[in-house]
Amino acid sequence: MLYSLKRYFFLLSCFLLITACSVEPTKETEPQSQVKNEQKEKESAQNPGEEEKEGVVFDSPPVPGNLEEMMAYPVGKLSSAKGIGDNDVKMALEAIPALSEKASDSELTDLFEHLYSLYKKEYEDPKAAMASGTVSVPEQDTPADAKPETFNVEVILDSSGSMANKLGGKTRMELAKESIERFASSLPREANISLRVYGHKGTGSDKDKKVSCSSNELIYPMQAYNKESLSKALGNFKPAGWTPLAKAIAEAQKDLSQYKGDNNKNIIYIVSDGIETCGGNPVAAAKSLKDSGIAPVVNIIGFDVAGKDQQQLQDVAKAAGGTYANVKSQQQLYDEFNKTVEESLEWLNWKNNQNLSTYKKYNKQSMNIYEITNKWYMDNIQEKNLIMFSVNDLKNKEKLTTEQKEKLLEMNEQYYEGQMDSIQELKAVLINATNEEQEKTLEKIDKIYKENAPNN
């Protein structure tokens, strides 16, 4: 638990010993019982030759000196009273004898403590509102239920002339298109996909090299999968000319530039059956992509690439911080498409679920803190009012002098002003701690995600 109970108790017992809770302002940092005893000793010292007169004795504990003591203080027998009109309140006030006109300050304090003990309410401990910041890491083979909000896949397909070569009974291009359609249809509805092709214009002849090397087109912009639209886009090109791989990678960086940040998961698949033939530098383009802030997972898939040509594609994958795989069948190609997506989706779903759970948990915690401390505040007001009405009633019944009444009312006002300040301070501390704990929990979730999600 990020925000431990140890810290909570420290806040209550140390940090939140709000000084205004004491009845005697000059002794506000001392326990009430000690203040009370010192006050009596002082009064006796001021009248050394005088016999101690037995005043009105109320066997009530001192009022709490801080919020921790407030929670531990016994609940008053009249805690549920609505006003001094209640029969039980009337009886309790009738039982209070009149104070002597020469009653000491300690006797007034005793009376205040007695009234407090009658009306003291029960206060819920706020530690019950504090949630745990535990993060649960999922089992690797357990799929998450939630879907990612921003999951973007871009397929970059080589459409150079060599993709017309056959593998089995179909051309490499036919097999690639079928695999792309099958893969796109398997993505969750919330995922987006785009398709970029290169080398799909001109021919492989030298006279068409310029045209072919400049052919780089986003034929299916980033959007949710639509079967008809994607099929139409895939039918609009055929294997044609040269291989401007570096240009395709640079254009893909532009395609994904709007999806930067931690809230986006970007995956790029580059399917090629050969190396750069247009004079570009695909390794440099791949490094630029890696450093762009888009943070894509880059997968280079060599489609039946000859051994000597694999090195450049491997270098491109390394520069992009991605992976390289050489496939020799349609099924292998499809498996490569799915492997990274499935793992990425699992961890992104986990992250989204954990983030959502964290927001819910700490929003609820904040609401609980507000609810508890607001109730404390209202209970303090009720206690204060009942004591005030009781003091006025005792004065009306001539059990107090005007001066005694004013002293008791001032004592009441001062005490509850401190109590209410303490409650507001505690509320602010707990809410700040909750916000801090939420941020730490989200950071922990993000750390686990980056350590486990592919290429993070």
TORFIMI-247556 format. One line per field, with one value per residue (C-alpha): residue in one letter; y, x, z. Coordinates in steps of 0.02 Angstrom, whole numbers, plus 50000, padded with zeros to 5 digits. Each point is the difference from the previous one (the first is absolute). Layout:
N
residu = A;...
yy = Y;...
xx = X;...
zz = Z;...
//
This chain:
456
residu = M;L;Y;S;L;K;R;Y;F;F;L;L;S;C;F;L;L;I;T;A;C;S;V;E;P;T;K;E;T;E;P;Q;S;Q;V;K;N;E;Q;K;E;K;E;S;A;Q;N;P;G;E;E;E;K;E;G;V;V;F;D;S;P;P;V;P;G;N;L;E;E;M;M;A;Y;P;V;G;K;L;S;S;A;K;G;I;G;D;N;D;V;K;M;A;L;E;A;I;P;A;L;S;E;K;A;S;D;S;E;L;T;D;L;F;E;H;L;Y;S;L;Y;K;K;E;Y;E;D;P;K;A;A;M;A;S;G;T;V;S;V;P;E;Q;D;T;P;A;D;A;K;P;E;T;F;N;V;E;V;I;L;D;S;S;G;S;M;A;N;K;L;G;G;K;T;R;M;E;L;A;K;E;S;I;E;R;F;A;S;S;L;P;R;E;A;N;I;S;L;R;V;Y;G;H;K;G;T;G;S;D;K;D;K;K;V;S;C;S;S;N;E;L;I;Y;P;M;Q;A;Y;N;K;E;S;L;S;K;A;L;G;N;F;K;P;A;G;W;T;P;L;A;K;A;I;A;E;A;Q;K;D;L;S;Q;Y;K;G;D;N;N;K;N;I;I;Y;I;V;S;D;G;I;E;T;C;G;G;N;P;V;A;A;A;K;S;L;K;D;S;G;I;A;P;V;V;N;I;I;G;F;D;V;A;G;K;D;Q;Q;Q;L;Q;D;V;A;K;A;A;G;G;T;Y;A;N;V;K;S;Q;Q;Q;L;Y;D;E;F;N;K;T;V;E;E;S;L;E;W;L;N;W;K;N;N;Q;N;L;S;T;Y;K;K;Y;N;K;Q;S;M;N;I;Y;E;I;T;N;K;W;Y;M;D;N;I;Q;E;K;N;L;I;M;F;S;V;N;D;L;K;N;K;E;K;L;T;T;E;Q;K;E;K;L;L;E;M;N;E;Q;Y;Y;E;G;Q;M;D;S;I;Q;E;L;K;A;V;L;I;N;A;T;N;E;E;Q;E;K;T;L;E;K;I;D;K;I;Y;K;E;N;A;P;N;N
yy = 50000;50159;50111;49894;49999;50049;50166;50018;49977;50122;50129;49977;49989;50120;50112;50033;50053;50160;50123;50085;49845;50050;50097;50098;50090;50018;49811;49941;49877;49911;49866;50072;49908;50078;50174;49973;49946;50143;50121;49937;50008;50179;50050;49920;50092;50166;49969;49922;50033;49957;49831;49910;50007;49851;50057;49910;49839;49922;49835;50022;49970;50148;50048;49925;50093;49935;49899;49833;50033;50060;49831;49907;50107;49911;50035;50111;49934;50146;49986;49976;50152;50121;50147;50056;49965;49812;49928;49916;50165;50092;49872;50011;50190;49997;49887;50131;50104;50187;50059;50118;50179;49977;49838;49978;49982;49816;49977;50082;49882;49853;50055;50018;49827;49931;50075;49937;49824;50002;50047;49922;49906;49846;50035;49874;49964;50062;49861;49893;50117;49973;49877;49890;50043;49817;49961;49825;49934;49885;49824;49996;49879;50093;50119;50163;50045;50186;50066;50132;50175;50046;49854;50039;49879;50052;49871;50055;49884;49980;50007;49987;49886;49853;49981;49924;49847;49847;49905;49840;50031;50187;50154;50075;50151;49894;49909;50164;50082;49850;50000;50186;49983;49853;50091;50163;49909;49921;50167;50063;50128;50136;49976;50103;49939;50083;49935;50082;49928;50046;49960;49968;50115;49991;49847;49925;50078;50141;50121;49979;50005;50181;49971;49838;50064;50147;49886;49997;50007;49983;49907;49963;50143;49961;49948;49855;49844;50006;49844;50080;50152;49899;49872;50139;50081;49835;49976;50167;49951;49861;49957;50124;50079;50045;49996;50172;49927;50151;50117;49885;49999;50191;50017;49878;50113;50142;49888;49964;50171;50045;49845;50044;49979;49867;49981;49928;49830;49999;49847;50003;49849;50016;49857;49993;49868;50100;50143;50185;50029;50187;50067;50042;49958;49893;49976;50188;50015;49862;50088;50162;49906;49928;50173;50086;49981;49891;49847;49871;49814;49967;49828;49970;49847;49935;49905;49859;50113;49925;49975;50137;50132;49965;50098;50171;49960;49938;50163;50099;49904;50028;50187;50012;49904;49865;49820;49910;49837;49913;49901;49876;49967;50090;49923;50057;50175;50001;49933;50141;50127;49930;49963;50176;50065;49867;50031;50188;49995;49895;50122;50156;49931;49962;50177;50076;49890;50040;50187;49999;49901;50122;50153;49918;49946;50169;50098;49892;50026;50189;49995;49896;50124;50147;49905;49955;50169;50096;49896;50038;50184;49994;49899;50131;50136;49904;49972;50182;50058;49883;50063;50180;49974;49909;50143;50125;49890;49988;50190;50020;49886;50110;49860;50109;50182;50105;50001;49810;49977;50110;49906;49832;50059;50068;49835;49906;50110;49987;49813;49958;50125;49898;49835;50056;50067;49830;49910;50110;49974;49812;49999;50095;49884;49841;50063;50053;49830;49915;50098;49961;49816;49996;50075;49873;49857;50061;50016;49822;49936;50091;49930;49820;50029;50067;49858;49868;50065;49960;50119;50117
xx = 50000;50080;49921;50028;49898;50158;49998;49815;50025;50145;49885;49871;50111;50141;49966;49818;50019;49915;50032;49830;49923;50055;49884;50144;50090;50162;50006;49936;50140;49976;49872;49837;50016;50172;49934;49855;50110;50122;49856;49935;50174;50017;49834;50048;50166;49911;49898;50129;49913;49827;49920;49956;49814;49917;49920;49889;50088;49973;50085;50032;50161;50089;49943;50107;50158;50010;49902;50070;49940;49834;49970;50048;49895;49842;49838;49886;49837;49910;50095;49838;49914;49920;49987;49977;49814;50033;49942;50168;50089;49881;50031;50189;49998;49884;50126;50137;50009;50024;50179;50061;50021;50183;50021;50179;50056;50034;49818;49943;50116;49924;49826;50053;50078;49840;49893;50120;49993;49810;49990;50160;49959;50080;50133;50046;50185;50051;50127;49855;49990;50181;50019;50146;50112;50036;50023;49957;50105;49899;50047;50080;49870;49849;49918;49929;49817;50016;50046;50133;49941;50144;50081;50072;50073;50082;50047;50132;49997;50135;49919;50158;50007;50076;49839;49927;50109;49904;50007;49904;49852;49982;50107;50081;49886;49842;50055;50045;49834;49901;50100;49973;49812;49990;50107;49900;49835;50066;50042;49884;49871;50089;50163;50049;50095;50080;50087;50144;50073;50160;50075;49828;50019;50106;50103;50165;50087;50126;49890;49860;50114;49962;49813;50009;50116;49884;49847;49953;49816;49889;49860;49901;50017;50000;49824;49898;49995;49871;49995;49938;50114;50156;49962;49977;50164;50093;49932;50066;50183;50109;50185;50088;50170;50141;50017;49999;50004;50083;49868;49861;50069;50015;49820;49939;50078;49892;49847;50017;50062;49831;50001;50146;49992;49972;49816;50033;50064;50074;50057;50081;50019;50116;49978;50136;50077;50158;50115;50000;50029;49965;50158;49919;50067;49868;50110;50009;49813;49968;50107;49905;49837;50062;50052;49840;49899;49871;50076;49936;50031;50085;49994;50097;49934;50109;49888;50105;50154;50161;50136;50117;49862;49943;50141;49934;49825;50074;50099;49840;49910;50143;50006;49813;50014;49891;50008;50034;49928;50016;49845;49979;49814;49836;49964;50168;49963;49830;50076;50127;49861;49907;50142;50045;49821;49935;50136;49987;49812;50011;50117;49914;49832;50079;50067;49832;49909;50124;49993;49809;49998;50123;49897;49842;50087;50073;49846;49901;50133;49991;49811;50012;50123;49886;49850;50086;50081;49843;49901;50131;49979;49810;50010;50117;49875;49860;50105;50049;49819;49936;50132;49959;49813;50033;50107;49865;49869;50103;50016;49812;49975;50120;50126;50132;50045;50011;50189;50007;49887;50110;50156;49921;49938;50172;50077;49876;50034;50188;50000;49892;50088;50158;49910;49928;50167;50074;49868;50028;50188;49978;49887;50130;50140;49903;49942;50177;50064;49867;50049;50183;49965;49896;50145;50121;49883;49980;50189;50019;49873;50090;50168;49935;49920;50159;50102;49885;49915;50092;50141;49967
zz = 50000;49939;50131;50154;50158;50093;49912;50036;50187;49994;49921;50134;50153;49951;49852;50044;50181;49947;50139;50005;50076;50176;50115;50077;49856;50098;50030;49833;49969;50169;50043;50066;50167;50030;49957;50117;50147;49974;49996;50169;50076;49939;50077;50168;49999;49974;50160;50119;50166;49946;50032;49840;49972;49924;49839;49877;49947;49829;49976;49812;49905;49921;49825;49860;49955;49822;49872;50054;50178;49931;49916;50159;50117;50066;49908;50104;50070;49916;49835;49902;50078;49878;50119;50179;49982;50009;50166;50033;49971;50115;50138;49977;50011;50151;50088;49982;50159;49998;49999;50134;49945;50049;49903;49938;49821;50033;50054;49838;49907;50095;49947;49819;50004;50076;49863;49868;50074;49988;49816;49929;49841;49924;49868;49865;49978;49825;49976;49937;49850;49948;49855;49954;49852;49960;49816;49940;49856;49886;49954;49828;49932;50072;49874;50065;49973;49964;49828;49968;49960;49883;49913;49828;49874;49837;49869;49874;49851;49869;49828;49898;49849;50095;50101;49841;50024;50049;50163;49979;49887;50034;49984;50154;49979;49998;50157;50086;49957;50064;50161;50025;49976;50119;50128;49988;50024;50162;50083;50139;49947;50098;49905;49848;49847;49851;49844;49907;49840;49908;49832;49925;49847;49845;49961;50051;49851;50017;49903;50131;50152;50044;49990;50095;50136;50032;50015;50183;50045;50152;49914;50158;50128;50187;50047;50066;49892;49862;49893;49839;50010;50038;49864;49874;50053;49985;49824;49938;49979;49933;50011;49888;50020;50118;50192;50085;50176;50086;49930;50060;50178;50000;49939;50132;50132;49933;49997;50186;50056;50076;50110;50113;50188;50130;49959;49827;49952;49824;49904;49829;49887;49851;49877;49868;49891;49967;50046;49959;49812;49987;50082;50167;50172;50087;50154;50029;49968;50127;50131;49971;50024;50165;50063;49943;50161;49914;50087;49876;50011;49834;49920;49839;49911;49861;49880;49928;49997;49935;50130;49938;50001;50177;50081;49950;50063;50163;50016;49968;50137;50122;49963;50031;50162;49924;49943;49838;49940;49832;49950;49859;50003;50015;50169;50067;49937;50085;50162;50000;49980;50149;50120;50048;49994;50119;50128;49982;50018;50156;50086;49936;50059;50168;50012;49953;50127;50138;49963;50001;50162;50077;49953;50069;50159;50043;49946;50121;50133;49978;50013;50159;50075;49959;50069;50164;50033;49949;50125;50131;49963;50013;50162;50071;49957;50086;50156;50004;49982;50134;50122;49955;50025;50163;50067;49955;50083;50160;50000;49975;50151;50097;50024;49918;50009;49842;50014;50021;49851;49891;50054;49961;49830;49959;50056;49890;49848;50019;50023;49850;49889;50031;49973;49834;49941;50043;49898;49847;50017;50012;49847;49898;50057;49959;49830;49955;50056;49896;49844;50032;50023;49840;49901;50073;49958;49820;49986;50063;49873;49859;50057;50000;49830;49922;50073;49926;49843;49837;49956;50146
//
